[in-house]
Amino acid sequence: MPSRRFFAWTPWDAIPALLVLGHAAFLGWLFFGFHAAPWWLWLPCACIYSISISWSINSTSHSFIHNPYFEWAWLNRVYSFLFSLTDGFSQEWYRSVHLRHHVGNMDRVGANGTTVDPISIYRHGKDGKPENVWSYTFLSFFRDDIGECYTRLKEKHPERARWVRIEMISFLGIYLVCLVYDWRAFLCLVPFYYLGQSLSSLNGYYEHLKGDPEQPIAWGVSTYNKLYNWIWLYNGYHAEHHYRPKLHWTKLVAFQQSIAAQQRARGVHVMRWCHALGFMDRRPPAHTLVAQASEGAPPPAA
């Protein structure tokens, strides 16, 4: 067996690796084909581009943070640049924010008046309740404190902070060149870019809305919708992911089956819909039903 492999974890990572290349090619076609494509084709594809940003952030890019695809560091760095270009922000910066998300795990506001998790749905909520889904979805993009994140990262991991600078300068430079090259195509993509970032926030909101910040096994909200999980690299197994963040996406199904009884006992909330459609899930949080049952209270009427 050779001492060096191509994929660091499994050959199955060829799937997300190819999807990343396809995503970059699709964005390139949207921009460079702007004047050639008819509006009836370009506009629906631009809407798909918005969805693709949320898809990338929550699937390929997210998986890459926890388990970089390749054995070779330089190739992982190339892919980090690709993510920065297609998603519109530094992948290394996203890694820092996301790992802090796993430290706080959608925690409630503490004695210091804020949350450990910088993207917690409770950070801007009132009376200990989650924030309204509308404001969380459409304002989260403007709340990212890049300076604070960079300063924190520079103090603890100066080399990673250096790559944040490099990635940000690189993708902003490429975006500036694109703006000069074809300002019409660039400006037409801007609202779809913002919509994509907002859709990612919407996805994140329902990944945790009915979770239990006090129970590690129930920090996230899961959905086992097969189509969603096939396309989103099993991001639907979100309670399982927060319980074991380093577990590779190909192992989440088996892991869920091994802890299913514990999940039911602790009230892990499971919805039928994909996370972005979480507003269609009308059931009360599963952990509240478990608590009521343990206290002998009757369940609420359906």
Buried (B, 14 or more C-beta within 10 A) or exposed (E): EEEEEBBBBBEEBEBBBEBBEEBBEBBEBBBBEBEEBEEEEBEEBBEBBBBBBBBBBBBBBBBBBBBBBBBBEEBBBEBBBBBBBBBBBBBBBBBBBBEBBBEBBBBBBEEEEBBBBBBBBBBBBEEEEBBBBEEBBBBBBEEBEEEEBBEBBBEEBEEBBEBBBBBBEBBBEEBEEBEEEBEEBBEBBEEBBBBBBBBBBBBBBBBBBBBBBEBBBBBBBBBBBEEBBEBBBBBBBBBBBBBBBEBBBBBBBEBBEEBEEEBEEBBBBBBEBBBBBBEEBEEBBBBBBBEBEEEEEEEEEE
